[in-house]
Amino acid sequence: MARQDFIQNPSQDQLQGADGPDFVAALARGLDVLQVCADQPDGITLAEAARRTGHTRASVRRSLLTLASRGYLILDGRNFVATPKILSLGVGLSRMPLSRLAQPLLDRLSRAHGESFSMAMLDGRDIVYVARSEARRILAVDLSVGSRLPAYCTSMGRVLLAGLPDADRAARLPASLEARTDRTITDASRLLDLLRQVERDGYCILDQELEVGLRSLAVPVRRTDGRVAIALNVSTQAGRVDLAALQRLLPALQAAADDLGPLPAVAAMASAP
């Protein structure tokens, strides 16, 4: 069979053949290592990764360091921890314990209040959705686990940025802040001032800065050491929910954040560079 035929319509034997000319052993080992890292939200050591995959410590070490250099893992002490970038490969962060634990909570909030609730992490200058319960379609873009939005003009992004030191906040902002609507804050100094206010308030309300007609309220979820790990938000339609009504959802969001904060899975979450 010609190579082009194999690419378009490989046989089952070729797909399963580990000894064929098209099989890349190093890639297979790397995928095995990535999978065990994705299954361990608290992180995994080199020795444990080698034990779980059955590969040699030397080959696993090369895979771990390569994945870390590409931003899919970070090294936390002796543990290699998966970052949100893993979602860009379609690897199941949605199946990791934090997302599994958070999804029923978001579903309950959505049923109780009739709005869409989401959870996200900071990854570089973006937020990455790690759980979502959608009551009704309110955004032009279809959001799901793994979706990315700019941090600077989202409510969850702002509470996550507000949880960083001042210097790190500035580093996470794009060189030019795009005006997504005529309400979007595009002055970096003004935005940094607002992030300090968000830090003091402990929440962020965004009024039609990401998309016309969209309002959202977000709160941080703090690890037991006080560090902001993830964010929760509720999204509403401006024509249906005014700002006062939106703010009345703050206690429900804060209670949910308090429930999530002590979980060991939250302790393993950290923002990627």
VENMO-V258294 format. One record per pair of residues at least 24 apart in sequence whose ideal C-beta (glycine too) atoms are under 10 Angstrom apart, sorted by sequence separation. I is the first residue (numbers start at 1). GAP is how many residues later the second one is. D is the distance in whole Angstrom. If there is no record, write none. Layout:
# VENMO-V258294
i->I gap->GAP d->D
i->I gap->GAP d->D
This chain:
# VENMO-V258294
i->29 gap->24 d->7
i->36 gap->24 d->9
i->107 gap->24 d->10
i->109 gap->24 d->7
i->110 gap->24 d->7
i->111 gap->24 d->8
i->124 gap->24 d->9
i->126 gap->24 d->6
i->127 gap->24 d->5
i->150 gap->24 d->7
i->153 gap->24 d->8
i->183 gap->24 d->7
i->184 gap->24 d->9
i->185 gap->24 d->7
i->211 gap->24 d->10
i->213 gap->24 d->6
i->214 gap->24 d->7
i->215 gap->24 d->10
i->217 gap->24 d->10
i->232 gap->24 d->6
i->29 gap->25 d->10
i->30 gap->25 d->10
i->106 gap->25 d->6
i->107 gap->25 d->10
i->108 gap->25 d->9
i->110 gap->25 d->5
i->118 gap->25 d->7
i->120 gap->25 d->10
i->123 gap->25 d->7
i->125 gap->25 d->7
i->126 gap->25 d->6
i->127 gap->25 d->10
i->152 gap->25 d->6
i->153 gap->25 d->8
i->170 gap->25 d->9
i->183 gap->25 d->5
i->184 gap->25 d->4
i->210 gap->25 d->9
i->213 gap->25 d->5
i->215 gap->25 d->9
i->232 gap->25 d->6
i->29 gap->26 d->5
i->33 gap->26 d->9
i->37 gap->26 d->9
i->105 gap->26 d->9
i->106 gap->26 d->7
i->107 gap->26 d->5
i->109 gap->26 d->9
i->110 gap->26 d->9
i->119 gap->26 d->9
i->125 gap->26 d->6
i->126 gap->26 d->10
i->152 gap->26 d->9
i->153 gap->26 d->9
i->154 gap->26 d->10
i->166 gap->26 d->7
i->169 gap->26 d->6
i->181 gap->26 d->10
i->182 gap->26 d->9
i->183 gap->26 d->5
i->184 gap->26 d->8
i->212 gap->26 d->8
i->213 gap->26 d->6
i->215 gap->26 d->6
i->217 gap->26 d->9
i->231 gap->26 d->9
i->28 gap->27 d->9
i->29 gap->27 d->9
i->32 gap->27 d->10
i->33 gap->27 d->6
i->37 gap->27 d->8
i->103 gap->27 d->10
i->104 gap->27 d->10
i->106 gap->27 d->4
i->116 gap->27 d->9
i->118 gap->27 d->10
i->120 gap->27 d->9
i->124 gap->27 d->8
i->125 gap->27 d->7
i->127 gap->27 d->6
i->129 gap->27 d->9
i->150 gap->27 d->9
i->153 gap->27 d->5
i->158 gap->27 d->10
i->169 gap->27 d->9
i->181 gap->27 d->6
i->182 gap->27 d->9
i->183 gap->27 d->9
i->184 gap->27 d->10
i->204 gap->27 d->9
i->206 gap->27 d->9
i->211 gap->27 d->10
i->213 gap->27 d->9
i->215 gap->27 d->9
i->230 gap->27 d->9
i->32 gap->28 d->9
i->33 gap->28 d->10
i->93 gap->28 d->9
i->102 gap->28 d->8
i->103 gap->28 d->5
i->105 gap->28 d->9
i->106 gap->28 d->9
i->107 gap->28 d->10
i->120 gap->28 d->9
i->123 gap->28 d->9
i->126 gap->28 d->9
i->127 gap->28 d->10
i->128 gap->28 d->10
i->150 gap->28 d->8
i->152 gap->28 d->10
i->153 gap->28 d->9
i->180 gap->28 d->9
i->181 gap->28 d->6
i->203 gap->28 d->10
i->205 gap->28 d->10
i->215 gap->28 d->7
i->232 gap->28 d->8
i->30 gap->29 d->9
i->33 gap->29 d->9
i->34 gap->29 d->8
i->44 gap->29 d->9
i->102 gap->29 d->4
i->103 gap->29 d->9
i->104 gap->29 d->9
i->118 gap->29 d->9
i->120 gap->29 d->8
i->122 gap->29 d->6
i->127 gap->29 d->5
i->166 gap->29 d->9
i->180 gap->29 d->6
i->181 gap->29 d->7
i->183 gap->29 d->8
i->199 gap->29 d->9
i->203 gap->29 d->10
i->204 gap->29 d->8
i->206 gap->29 d->9
i->217 gap->29 d->5
i->25 gap->30 d->10
i->29 gap->30 d->5
i->30 gap->30 d->9
i->33 gap->30 d->4
i->34 gap->30 d->9
i->37 gap->30 d->7
i->43 gap->30 d->9
i->48 gap->30 d->10
i->49 gap->30 d->10
i->99 gap->30 d->10
i->101 gap->30 d->9
i->102 gap->30 d->10
i->103 gap->30 d->7
i->127 gap->30 d->5
i->150 gap->30 d->8
i->153 gap->30 d->9
i->161 gap->30 d->9
i->162 gap->30 d->10
i->166 gap->30 d->8
i->169 gap->30 d->9
i->179 gap->30 d->9
i->180 gap->30 d->5
i->181 gap->30 d->7
i->182 gap->30 d->8
i->203 gap->30 d->9
i->208 gap->30 d->6
i->215 gap->30 d->10
i->216 gap->30 d->8
i->217 gap->30 d->7
i->219 gap->30 d->10
i->230 gap->30 d->7
i->29 gap->31 d->7
i->32 gap->31 d->8
i->33 gap->31 d->6
i->37 gap->31 d->10
i->43 gap->31 d->9
i->47 gap->31 d->9
i->48 gap->31 d->9
i->49 gap->31 d->7
i->99 gap->31 d->5
i->100 gap->31 d->9
i->102 gap->31 d->9
i->120 gap->31 d->9
i->126 gap->31 d->8
i->127 gap->31 d->10
i->149 gap->31 d->10
i->153 gap->31 d->5
i->161 gap->31 d->9
i->164 gap->31 d->9
i->180 gap->31 d->7
i->181 gap->31 d->5
i->207 gap->31 d->7
i->215 gap->31 d->6
i->217 gap->31 d->10
i->219 gap->31 d->7
i->229 gap->31 d->9
i->230 gap->31 d->9
i->30 gap->32 d->8
i->31 gap->32 d->9
i->43 gap->32 d->9
i->45 gap->32 d->9
i->46 gap->32 d->8
i->48 gap->32 d->10
i->98 gap->32 d->7
i->99 gap->32 d->5
i->125 gap->32 d->9
i->127 gap->32 d->10
i->152 gap->32 d->9
i->153 gap->32 d->7
i->162 gap->32 d->9
i->163 gap->32 d->9
i->180 gap->32 d->9
i->181 gap->32 d->9
i->217 gap->32 d->6
i->218 gap->32 d->10
i->219 gap->32 d->10
i->221 gap->32 d->10
i->229 gap->32 d->8
i->26 gap->33 d->8
i->29 gap->33 d->8
i->30 gap->33 d->4
i->33 gap->33 d->9
i->34 gap->33 d->6
i->43 gap->33 d->6
i->45 gap->33 d->5
i->46 gap->33 d->9
i->98 gap->33 d->8
i->99 gap->33 d->10
i->127 gap->33 d->7
i->152 gap->33 d->8
i->153 gap->33 d->9
i->158 gap->33 d->8
i->161 gap->33 d->10
i->162 gap->33 d->5
i->166 gap->33 d->10
i->181 gap->33 d->9
i->217 gap->33 d->6
i->219 gap->33 d->10
i->221 gap->33 d->10
i->228 gap->33 d->10
i->25 gap->34 d->9
i->29 gap->34 d->6
i->30 gap->34 d->9
i->33 gap->34 d->7
i->38 gap->34 d->9
i->42 gap->34 d->9
i->43 gap->34 d->8
i->44 gap->34 d->9
i->45 gap->34 d->6
i->46 gap->34 d->7
i->87 gap->34 d->9
i->96 gap->34 d->8
i->120 gap->34 d->8
i->122 gap->34 d->9
i->127 gap->34 d->9
i->150 gap->34 d->10
i->152 gap->34 d->9
i->161 gap->34 d->5
i->162 gap->34 d->7
i->180 gap->34 d->10
i->219 gap->34 d->5
i->220 gap->34 d->10
i->229 gap->34 d->10
i->37 gap->35 d->8
i->38 gap->35 d->10
i->43 gap->35 d->8
i->44 gap->35 d->6
i->45 gap->35 d->7
i->88 gap->35 d->9
i->93 gap->35 d->8
i->94 gap->35 d->9
i->120 gap->35 d->10
i->121 gap->35 d->9
i->122 gap->35 d->7
i->160 gap->35 d->10
i->162 gap->35 d->8
i->163 gap->35 d->9
i->164 gap->35 d->9
i->217 gap->35 d->10
i->218 gap->35 d->8
i->219 gap->35 d->5
i->221 gap->35 d->8
i->222 gap->35 d->8
i->226 gap->35 d->10
i->230 gap->35 d->10
i->26 gap->36 d->8
i->27 gap->36 d->9
i->30 gap->36 d->7
i->37 gap->36 d->6
i->43 gap->36 d->3
i->44 gap->36 d->6
i->84 gap->36 d->9
i->87 gap->36 d->8
i->93 gap->36 d->10
i->94 gap->36 d->7
i->118 gap->36 d->10
i->120 gap->36 d->5
i->125 gap->36 d->9
i->152 gap->36 d->9
i->158 gap->36 d->7
i->159 gap->36 d->9
i->162 gap->36 d->4
i->163 gap->36 d->7
i->207 gap->36 d->7
i->217 gap->36 d->7
i->219 gap->36 d->10
i->221 gap->36 d->5
i->222 gap->36 d->9
i->229 gap->36 d->9
i->230 gap->36 d->7
i->26 gap->37 d->8
i->30 gap->37 d->7
i->42 gap->37 d->7
i->43 gap->37 d->6
i->44 gap->37 d->8
i->84 gap->37 d->5
i->86 gap->37 d->10
i->93 gap->37 d->6
i->94 gap->37 d->7
i->118 gap->37 d->10
i->119 gap->37 d->8
i->120 gap->37 d->8
i->122 gap->37 d->10
i->123 gap->37 d->10
i->158 gap->37 d->6
i->161 gap->37 d->8
i->162 gap->37 d->4
i->219 gap->37 d->8
i->220 gap->37 d->7
i->221 gap->37 d->9
i->223 gap->37 d->10
i->224 gap->37 d->7
i->229 gap->37 d->5
i->34 gap->38 d->7
i->43 gap->38 d->4
i->44 gap->38 d->9
i->83 gap->38 d->8
i->84 gap->38 d->8
i->85 gap->38 d->6
i->93 gap->38 d->9
i->94 gap->38 d->9
i->118 gap->38 d->7
i->122 gap->38 d->4
i->153 gap->38 d->9
i->157 gap->38 d->10
i->160 gap->38 d->10
i->161 gap->38 d->9
i->162 gap->38 d->9
i->205 gap->38 d->7
i->219 gap->38 d->5
i->221 gap->38 d->9
i->222 gap->38 d->9
i->223 gap->38 d->7
i->224 gap->38 d->6
i->229 gap->38 d->8
i->34 gap->39 d->8
i->40 gap->39 d->8
i->42 gap->39 d->8
i->43 gap->39 d->8
i->84 gap->39 d->4
i->85 gap->39 d->8
i->120 gap->39 d->10
i->121 gap->39 d->7
i->122 gap->39 d->7
i->152 gap->39 d->6
i->158 gap->39 d->10
i->159 gap->39 d->6
i->162 gap->39 d->9
i->207 gap->39 d->9
i->218 gap->39 d->10
i->219 gap->39 d->10
i->221 gap->39 d->5
i->222 gap->39 d->5
i->223 gap->39 d->9
i->224 gap->39 d->9
i->227 gap->39 d->10
i->229 gap->39 d->9
i->230 gap->39 d->6
i->26 gap->40 d->9
i->33 gap->40 d->9
i->40 gap->40 d->9
i->41 gap->40 d->8
i->83 gap->40 d->7
i->84 gap->40 d->9
i->88 gap->40 d->9
i->120 gap->40 d->7
i->158 gap->40 d->5
i->159 gap->40 d->9
i->162 gap->40 d->9
i->206 gap->40 d->10
i->221 gap->40 d->6
i->222 gap->40 d->10
i->223 gap->40 d->9
i->224 gap->40 d->9
i->227 gap->40 d->9
i->229 gap->40 d->4
i->40 gap->41 d->8
i->41 gap->41 d->7
i->83 gap->41 d->10
i->85 gap->41 d->10
i->87 gap->41 d->6
i->122 gap->41 d->8
i->158 gap->41 d->10
i->162 gap->41 d->10
i->205 gap->41 d->7
i->220 gap->41 d->9
i->223 gap->41 d->10
i->228 gap->41 d->10
i->229 gap->41 d->7
i->230 gap->41 d->9
i->30 gap->42 d->10
i->37 gap->42 d->9
i->40 gap->42 d->8
i->84 gap->42 d->9
i->86 gap->42 d->10
i->87 gap->42 d->8
i->103 gap->42 d->9
i->122 gap->42 d->8
i->152 gap->42 d->10
i->159 gap->42 d->9
i->162 gap->42 d->7
i->205 gap->42 d->7
i->221 gap->42 d->9
i->224 gap->42 d->8
i->225 gap->42 d->8
i->227 gap->42 d->9
i->229 gap->42 d->8
i->37 gap->43 d->6
i->39 gap->43 d->9
i->84 gap->43 d->9
i->85 gap->43 d->8
i->87 gap->43 d->8
i->152 gap->43 d->9
i->155 gap->43 d->9
i->159 gap->43 d->8
i->161 gap->43 d->9
i->223 gap->43 d->6
i->224 gap->43 d->6
i->227 gap->43 d->8
i->228 gap->43 d->8
i->36 gap->44 d->10
i->37 gap->44 d->8
i->38 gap->44 d->5
i->84 gap->44 d->4
i->159 gap->44 d->7
i->160 gap->44 d->10
i->203 gap->44 d->9
i->222 gap->44 d->8
i->223 gap->44 d->5
i->227 gap->44 d->9
i->37 gap->45 d->5
i->83 gap->45 d->9
i->84 gap->45 d->9
i->158 gap->45 d->10
i->159 gap->45 d->5
i->205 gap->45 d->9
i->221 gap->45 d->6
i->223 gap->45 d->9
i->36 gap->46 d->10
i->37 gap->46 d->10
i->84 gap->46 d->7
i->99 gap->46 d->7
i->122 gap->46 d->10
i->125 gap->46 d->9
i->126 gap->46 d->9
i->158 gap->46 d->4
i->223 gap->46 d->7
i->33 gap->47 d->9
i->35 gap->47 d->10
i->124 gap->47 d->10
i->125 gap->47 d->5
i->157 gap->47 d->9
i->158 gap->47 d->9
i->203 gap->47 d->6
i->223 gap->47 d->9
i->34 gap->48 d->8
i->38 gap->48 d->6
i->124 gap->48 d->7
i->125 gap->48 d->7
i->155 gap->48 d->8
i->156 gap->48 d->8
i->158 gap->48 d->7
i->202 gap->48 d->9
i->221 gap->48 d->9
i->37 gap->49 d->8
i->38 gap->49 d->10
i->125 gap->49 d->6
i->155 gap->49 d->5
i->157 gap->49 d->9
i->201 gap->49 d->10
i->94 gap->50 d->9
i->95 gap->50 d->9
i->122 gap->50 d->7
i->154 gap->50 d->9
i->155 gap->50 d->7
i->156 gap->50 d->9
i->203 gap->50 d->7
i->38 gap->51 d->9
i->94 gap->51 d->4
i->155 gap->51 d->4
i->158 gap->51 d->10
i->203 gap->51 d->8
i->34 gap->52 d->7
i->39 gap->52 d->10
i->41 gap->52 d->9
i->71 gap->52 d->9
i->93 gap->52 d->7
i->94 gap->52 d->8
i->154 gap->52 d->7
i->155 gap->52 d->9
i->202 gap->52 d->8
i->38 gap->53 d->5
i->39 gap->53 d->9
i->71 gap->53 d->8
i->92 gap->53 d->9
i->93 gap->53 d->7
i->153 gap->53 d->8
i->157 gap->53 d->9
i->37 gap->54 d->9
i->38 gap->54 d->6
i->92 gap->54 d->10
i->155 gap->54 d->9
i->203 gap->54 d->10
i->34 gap->55 d->8
i->38 gap->55 d->7
i->41 gap->55 d->5
i->42 gap->55 d->9
i->90 gap->55 d->10
i->91 gap->55 d->9
i->154 gap->55 d->8
i->155 gap->55 d->8
i->202 gap->55 d->9
i->35 gap->56 d->7
i->39 gap->56 d->8
i->40 gap->56 d->9
i->41 gap->56 d->5
i->90 gap->56 d->7
i->153 gap->56 d->5
i->154 gap->56 d->6
i->162 gap->56 d->10
i->34 gap->57 d->6
i->35 gap->57 d->9
i->38 gap->57 d->8
i->39 gap->57 d->7
i->40 gap->57 d->10
i->41 gap->57 d->6
i->89 gap->57 d->9
i->152 gap->57 d->9
i->153 gap->57 d->5
i->163 gap->57 d->6
i->31 gap->58 d->9
i->38 gap->58 d->7
i->39 gap->58 d->9
i->41 gap->58 d->9
i->87 gap->58 d->7
i->88 gap->58 d->7
i->152 gap->58 d->10
i->153 gap->58 d->9
i->158 gap->58 d->10
i->159 gap->58 d->10
i->160 gap->58 d->9
i->162 gap->58 d->7
i->163 gap->58 d->10
i->87 gap->59 d->4
i->155 gap->59 d->10
i->159 gap->59 d->5
i->163 gap->59 d->8
i->31 gap->60 d->9
i->86 gap->60 d->9
i->87 gap->60 d->9
i->88 gap->60 d->8
i->150 gap->60 d->8
i->154 gap->60 d->10
i->155 gap->60 d->9
i->156 gap->60 d->8
i->158 gap->60 d->7
i->159 gap->60 d->6
i->160 gap->60 d->7
i->87 gap->61 d->9
i->149 gap->61 d->7
i->155 gap->61 d->4
i->156 gap->61 d->10
i->157 gap->61 d->8
i->159 gap->61 d->5
i->160 gap->61 d->10
i->84 gap->62 d->8
i->149 gap->62 d->10
i->154 gap->62 d->7
i->155 gap->62 d->6
i->156 gap->62 d->5
i->158 gap->62 d->10
i->159 gap->62 d->9
i->155 gap->63 d->4
i->156 gap->63 d->9
i->163 gap->63 d->9
i->164 gap->63 d->10
i->84 gap->64 d->9
i->154 gap->64 d->8
i->155 gap->64 d->9
i->156 gap->64 d->9
i->163 gap->64 d->7
i->164 gap->64 d->8
i->163 gap->65 d->3
i->162 gap->66 d->8
i->163 gap->66 d->8
i->161 gap->67 d->9
i->163 gap->67 d->10
i->160 gap->68 d->6
i->163 gap->68 d->9
i->141 gap->69 d->10
i->159 gap->69 d->7
i->160 gap->69 d->9
i->162 gap->69 d->10
i->141 gap->70 d->8
i->160 gap->70 d->8
i->161 gap->70 d->10
i->139 gap->71 d->8
i->140 gap->71 d->6
i->159 gap->71 d->10
i->160 gap->71 d->5
i->139 gap->72 d->6
i->140 gap->72 d->9
i->159 gap->72 d->5
i->138 gap->73 d->9
i->140 gap->73 d->9
i->158 gap->73 d->9
i->159 gap->73 d->9
i->139 gap->74 d->9
i->140 gap->74 d->9
i->156 gap->74 d->8
i->157 gap->74 d->8
i->159 gap->74 d->8
i->138 gap->75 d->8
i->139 gap->75 d->6
i->156 gap->75 d->4
i->158 gap->75 d->10
i->138 gap->76 d->6
i->155 gap->76 d->8
i->156 gap->76 d->7
i->157 gap->76 d->10
i->138 gap->77 d->9
i->139 gap->77 d->10
i->154 gap->77 d->9
i->155 gap->77 d->10
i->156 gap->77 d->5
i->138 gap->78 d->9
i->155 gap->78 d->5
i->154 gap->79 d->8
i->155 gap->79 d->9
i->156 gap->79 d->10
i->151 gap->80 d->10
i->155 gap->80 d->8
i->154 gap->81 d->10
i->127 gap->91 d->10
i->143 gap->92 d->9
i->139 gap->96 d->7
i->138 gap->97 d->6
i->118 gap->98 d->9
i->120 gap->98 d->9
i->138 gap->98 d->7
i->139 gap->98 d->10
i->159 gap->98 d->10
i->119 gap->99 d->10
i->131 gap->99 d->9
i->135 gap->99 d->10
i->136 gap->99 d->9
i->138 gap->99 d->5
i->172 gap->99 d->9
i->116 gap->100 d->9
i->118 gap->100 d->9
i->121 gap->100 d->10
i->130 gap->100 d->7
i->135 gap->100 d->9
i->136 gap->100 d->9
i->138 gap->100 d->9
i->115 gap->101 d->10
i->130 gap->101 d->10
i->131 gap->101 d->9
i->132 gap->101 d->10
i->134 gap->101 d->9
i->135 gap->101 d->10
i->136 gap->101 d->8
i->172 gap->101 d->10
i->115 gap->102 d->10
i->119 gap->102 d->8
i->138 gap->102 d->9
i->171 gap->102 d->9
i->127 gap->103 d->10
i->132 gap->103 d->10
i->168 gap->103 d->9
i->127 gap->104 d->7
i->136 gap->104 d->10
i->168 gap->105 d->10
i->122 gap->106 d->9
i->127 gap->106 d->10
i->122 gap->107 d->9
i->164 gap->107 d->8
i->121 gap->108 d->7
i->122 gap->108 d->8
i->163 gap->108 d->9
i->121 gap->109 d->5
i->122 gap->109 d->8
i->120 gap->110 d->7
i->121 gap->110 d->8
i->161 gap->110 d->10
i->119 gap->111 d->6
i->120 gap->111 d->5
i->160 gap->111 d->7
i->119 gap->112 d->7
i->120 gap->112 d->8
i->118 gap->113 d->9
i->119 gap->113 d->5
i->120 gap->113 d->8
i->118 gap->114 d->7
i->119 gap->114 d->8
i->117 gap->115 d->7
i->118 gap->115 d->5
i->117 gap->116 d->7
i->118 gap->116 d->8
i->116 gap->117 d->9
i->117 gap->117 d->5
i->118 gap->117 d->7
i->115 gap->118 d->10
i->116 gap->118 d->7
i->117 gap->118 d->8
i->102 gap->119 d->9
i->115 gap->119 d->5
i->116 gap->119 d->5
i->115 gap->120 d->7
i->116 gap->120 d->8
i->151 gap->120 d->10
i->113 gap->121 d->7
i->115 gap->121 d->5
i->116 gap->121 d->10
i->114 gap->122 d->9
i->115 gap->122 d->9
i->98 gap->123 d->10
i->109 gap->123 d->9
i->113 gap->123 d->9
i->110 gap->124 d->9
i->109 gap->125 d->7
i->115 gap->125 d->10
i->106 gap->126 d->8
i->114 gap->126 d->10
i->115 gap->126 d->8
i->105 gap->127 d->9
i->114 gap->127 d->10
i->102 gap->128 d->8
i->106 gap->128 d->10
i->113 gap->128 d->10
i->102 gap->130 d->8
i->98 gap->131 d->9
i->115 gap->131 d->9
i->98 gap->132 d->8
i->117 gap->132 d->9
i->115 gap->134 d->7
i->113 gap->135 d->10
i->117 gap->135 d->9
i->113 gap->136 d->6
i->117 gap->136 d->8
i->112 gap->137 d->10
i->115 gap->137 d->10
i->119 gap->137 d->9
i->119 gap->138 d->10
i->113 gap->139 d->7
i->117 gap->139 d->8
i->130 gap->139 d->9
i->109 gap->140 d->9
i->112 gap->140 d->7
i->113 gap->140 d->10
i->119 gap->141 d->8
i->109 gap->143 d->6
i->108 gap->144 d->10
i->109 gap->144 d->8
i->127 gap->144 d->10
i->128 gap->144 d->9
i->84 gap->146 d->10
i->109 gap->146 d->9
i->126 gap->146 d->10
i->109 gap->147 d->6
i->122 gap->147 d->10
i->124 gap->147 d->9
i->108 gap->148 d->9
i->121 gap->148 d->6
i->122 gap->148 d->9
i->123 gap->148 d->7
i->124 gap->148 d->6
i->121 gap->149 d->9
i->122 gap->149 d->4
i->123 gap->149 d->5
i->124 gap->149 d->7
i->105 gap->150 d->10
i->106 gap->150 d->8
i->121 gap->150 d->7
i->122 gap->150 d->8
i->123 gap->150 d->9
i->105 gap->151 d->6
i->121 gap->151 d->8
i->102 gap->154 d->9
i->105 gap->154 d->7
i->105 gap->155 d->7
i->102 gap->157 d->9
i->101 gap->158 d->9
i->102 gap->158 d->6
i->101 gap->159 d->7
i->102 gap->161 d->9
i->98 gap->162 d->8
i->101 gap->162 d->6
i->101 gap->163 d->10
i->102 gap->163 d->9
i->101 gap->164 d->6
i->102 gap->164 d->9
i->98 gap->165 d->7
i->100 gap->165 d->9
i->101 gap->165 d->9
i->97 gap->166 d->8
i->98 gap->166 d->9
i->99 gap->166 d->9
i->97 gap->167 d->8
i->98 gap->167 d->4
i->97 gap->168 d->4
i->98 gap->168 d->6
i->96 gap->169 d->7
i->97 gap->169 d->10
i->98 gap->169 d->10
i->98 gap->170 d->8
i->97 gap->171 d->9
i->98 gap->171 d->7
i->96 gap->172 d->9
i->96 gap->173 d->10
i->84 gap->185 d->9
i->82 gap->186 d->9
i->83 gap->186 d->9
i->84 gap->186 d->10
i->86 gap->186 d->10
i->81 gap->187 d->6
i->82 gap->187 d->10
i->83 gap->187 d->8
i->84 gap->187 d->8
i->85 gap->187 d->6
i->81 gap->188 d->9
i->83 gap->188 d->8
i->84 gap->188 d->6
i->85 gap->188 d->10
i->79 gap->189 d->9
i->81 gap->189 d->7
i->83 gap->189 d->4
i->82 gap->190 d->10
i->83 gap->190 d->8
i->81 gap->191 d->10
i->76 gap->192 d->8
i->76 gap->194 d->7
i->74 gap->196 d->6
i->74 gap->197 d->9
i->74 gap->198 d->7
i->73 gap->199 d->9
i->74 gap->199 d->8
i->72 gap->200 d->9
i->71 gap->201 d->6
i->71 gap->202 d->7
i->41 gap->222 d->10
i->42 gap->222 d->6
i->41 gap->223 d->8
i->42 gap->223 d->8
i->41 gap->224 d->5
i->41 gap->225 d->9
i->42 gap->225 d->7
i->43 gap->225 d->6
i->41 gap->226 d->9
i->42 gap->226 d->4
i->41 gap->227 d->5
i->42 gap->227 d->10
i->43 gap->227 d->10
i->40 gap->228 d->8
i->41 gap->228 d->8
